[in-house]
Structure formats: C-alpha cells, structure tokens
Amino acid sequence: MSTLNPATITGRINSKALALLDDAPEGIRWVDLSRLLKEHDPTFHPKTINGCVWRLVENFPDRVYKPEKGLFRSRKYESQA
C-alpha cells in the first residue's frame, strides 16, 4: 500500500484521483478519470497519469475498488452498490 507524498508528481496525481473518486458515488470510468486529471493539471504527462490510474487499486486497496472492468469507485460507496 502506498502513501501520498504531495511533493512528488505521482503523489499529486494520486491525491487528485482519490479526491475525484470521493466526489463521485457512481464511480468514474478509466478514460474519464484520466481526462479529468489531465484537465486538472496539463503539466502531468499522460503516461504518468496512465500509470497512476492503472495502479490505484493496487496501491490504495483500502480506498479504491473496481466493481466492473474500467470503473473505479471509492470504497466509501461500496455498501451502496
């Protein structure tokens, strides 16, 4: 399990991704989450965004899960499935 380090680019991407998921009870599709992260900070490299999103569930299993392929959802909404 990873920790969030706001001093790193991946830490900033992960932090924003988790915040976006916390605000989306229905979850966010991979392509939309990637787009939202790029819109949030255009300096983020697309491949870095891709890598961070790809590993969200692996790095933060206590905070993110995938109820179906391509859909990321915050664990705080898991009981509402």
C-alpha positions in Angstrom: 0.0 0.0 0.0 1.4 3.4 -1.0 1.4 6.6 0.9 0.6 10.0 -0.6 3.6 12.3 -1.0 2.3 15.7 -2.3 5.9 16.7 -3.1 6.0 14.2 -6.0 4.1 14.2 -9.3 2.7 10.8 -8.7 1.6 11.8 -5.2 -0.2 14.8 -6.6 -1.9 12.7 -9.3 -2.9 10.0 -6.8 -4.2 12.6 -4.4 -6.3 14.3 -7.0 -7.6 10.9 -8.3 -8.7 9.8 -4.9 -10.4 13.2 -4.3 -12.2 12.9 -7.6 -13.4 9.4 -6.7 -14.5 10.6 -3.3 -16.8 13.1 -5.0 -18.3 10.5 -7.4 -20.6 8.0 -5.7 -21.3 6.3 -9.1 -17.6 5.9 -9.8 -15.5 7.1 -12.7 -14.5 5.3 -15.9 -10.8 5.0 -16.6 -10.9 7.2 -19.6 -12.8 9.9 -17.8 -10.6 9.8 -14.7 -7.5 10.2 -17.0 -9.1 13.1 -18.8 -10.1 14.9 -15.5 -6.6 14.5 -14.2 -5.1 16.0 -17.4 -7.6 18.9 -17.2 -6.7 19.5 -13.6 -3.0 19.9 -14.4 -1.9 19.9 -18.1 1.7 19.6 -17.0 1.1 16.0 -15.9 2.5 13.6 -18.5 -0.2 11.3 -20.0 1.9 8.2 -19.4 2.4 9.2 -15.7 -1.3 9.7 -15.3 -1.9 6.3 -17.0 0.5 4.5 -14.7 -1.0 6.1 -11.6 -4.6 5.3 -12.6 -3.6 1.8 -13.6 -2.2 1.1 -10.1 -4.9 2.9 -8.0 -6.5 -0.3 -6.8 -3.1 -2.0 -6.3 -1.6 1.0 -4.3 -4.8 2.0 -2.4 -6.9 -1.1 -1.9 -8.4 0.3 1.2 -9.7 3.4 -0.7 -10.4 2.3 -4.2 -12.0 -0.8 -5.9 -13.2 -1.8 -9.3 -16.8 -3.0 -9.3 -16.5 -3.8 -13.0 -13.9 -3.5 -15.7 -12.8 0.0 -16.4 -14.8 1.6 -13.5 -13.0 3.0 -10.4 -15.0 3.7 -7.3 -14.2 4.9 -3.8 -14.6 2.3 -1.1 -16.7 4.7 0.9 -19.6 4.0 -1.6 -19.1 0.2 -1.7 -22.1 -0.5 0.5 -24.3 1.5 -1.9 -23.6 -0.9 -4.8 
